[in-house]
Amino acid sequence: MSVRVEINKLVKNFEKVEALKEISLKVEEGELFGLIGPDGSGKTTLFRLITNLLVQNNGTIKVGDYDSRKDFKEIRKITGYMPGRFSLYHDLSVEENLNFYAHIFNTTLKENYHLIKDVYSQIEPFKKRKAGDLSGGMKQKLALSCALIHKPELLILDEPTTGVDAVSRKEFWELLKKMQKTGITIMVSTPYMDEASLCDRVALMQNGNLLALETPENIVNQYSGDLWQLSTSNMIKIIVDLEGVGNGIKNIFRFGEKVHITSSGIEFEELNKTIIDFLEPKGHENIIIEKVEPQIEDCFLDLMDEN
Amino acid sequence: MWPFIKKEFFHIFRDIRSMVILFGMPVAQVLLFGFAITTDIKDVDIAILDNSKDNVTMELSNKLVSSGYFILNENLKSNDEIEEAFQKGKIKEVVIFENDFAKKLKKEGRADVQLILDASEPNTANMISAYTTGIISTYSMEYIKRNQNIPVAIITETKMLYNPELKSVYMFVPGVITIILMLVSAMMTSISITREKEVGTMEAILVSPLKPIQIILGKVAPYILLSFINLIVILLLAKFVFAMPLNGSLVLLLAESILFISMALALGILISAISKSQQQAMLLSMFALLLPTILLSGFIFPIENMPVILQLISHIMPSKWFIIILKNIMLKGVGMEYFWKETLILLVMTIFFIVMSVKKFKLRLE
């Protein structure tokens, strides 16, 4: 069972901030939909509007046939919501947390154990432990179990991987993929751009605007311009040293251990010479520049830079 | 509903701070008020200026000194010495018998005693004068009985009902009950609800199919029970440590307390609805509830002595009415017919706050 979500010209203003500026998007049934964007871009607000924890100033949200304003009680029944910060009771044990959430959604752990088995079995050995004593990854799995316990048709996850180690993050996405196969519609937000490629489609948000709404492949394909990867012997102060490097270079940003440089209308030889001439006097050696294929993060940074 | 309440109990029992506030504080407050901040007097230094020196004044002086409240510091010889005696700073009161005291009492049926008090501590001075007056009037009663003749008056009789010995413990127990119930019910619930807001669990509860009234009941039910336990602890302490009587009906007392607890819980929910953090909830409870309860309810400062404006404000303090009810039940031992008005006021306030709090409690974040 799954539902589709239709958002039409959604506007939300807080006292001084326009949190969402006429956002429209559709999430298909059974889709794993990602909302990517930096802090304060409006992701959480969008989720809170869908669950009607906040009310929009304008525009409509439909979850299945339900309208978020009129039928919010129905929507809440079929929605599993995992707020940022996990919303667990730290002084209750794993089992007690789960039982509590099962209870408030009128079900029991026993009854719906099969629904959360994949997730819960990983933390079940620690079921007597207090939630506050769990690692980030385990908290996240517990929170996910709590959100799934009432067999929702729509699962909304607000930054589930924030503050969680890389291995747990990977495991978590594998779990989401598995869950998607059961037919549930999943909306997940994350500030980590590399996670975007794991979604069916992603929406890139910034300052309440929707910058892109595409499959990850299409976002990469639409990338225009050239992308170069730079490494030298002194990567620590490289960004500072590159300041004011000159024409044709659009953007410079760190990418893992390396630095990515975007340019347009400039050939490799020219770029290579410019940079080497610029960096060598500042004590850099082994300067290597190579052309690389853009990854989704590059596309996002580029899109965000344009706006 | 039960799992929700059980969860709330886990929160309380697993948090040492809550436990201390809930169970340590009532006991500490009762004992503190009872022993440390006592307004009873004991061994007060006085001086006597006996202008008559007859058998009556001698007897009266002896009564005063042997009462245990006063110590005779000095016998004065003339009015000129009074000022000096006070200036030394040790004595708090001078008792002056007029000339021919016994004679006048016999012939005219009245004689005057003058009390001069060091009023730099007004409360103590009041207390001392009341005690002295009490002893003198007891004596004059005895005198009349003994002589079996026409009534005599030494001084206008001061009648002190309900608390003849002016024991302050009788005054503070109703006050402490009120404070504790207010604190536990209003402050603890408002904090526990705002804590869920702060930690983010409220968001998850709100999106559940629970109705506002269910959420509220789940949150407050444990505190009803705990307040009740506290009430009983205070009553037991009052009875067995301070020998305070409970003259009225215990059932009535408990029933009225439940009314007051409900009112305080509703206030707590209201506070949690308007505060964003635990600290804010705590400060609001402190300043909006606790201080007025202590200051304006007549618990410490008599309402009759306040400026009119404060007297008016005190009418809207639920605690004022509750203290009146408590005193009626505990000290006077009277029944509902004597304080149905106060009960009605409290009931109206309770209903008002409950309606307000359910209305204010939103299923949204704004």
Interface residues (C-beta under 8 A of the other chain):
Chain A: R48 T51 N52 L53 L54 V55 F72 K73 R76 K77 T79 Y81 M82 P83 G84 R85 F86 S87 L88 Y89 H90 D91 L92 E96 N99 F100 Y101 H103 I104 F105 N106 C146
Chain B: P3 F4 K7 F10 H11 R14 D15 V199 G200 T201 E203 A204 I205 L206 V207 S208 P209 L210 L363 R364 L365 E366
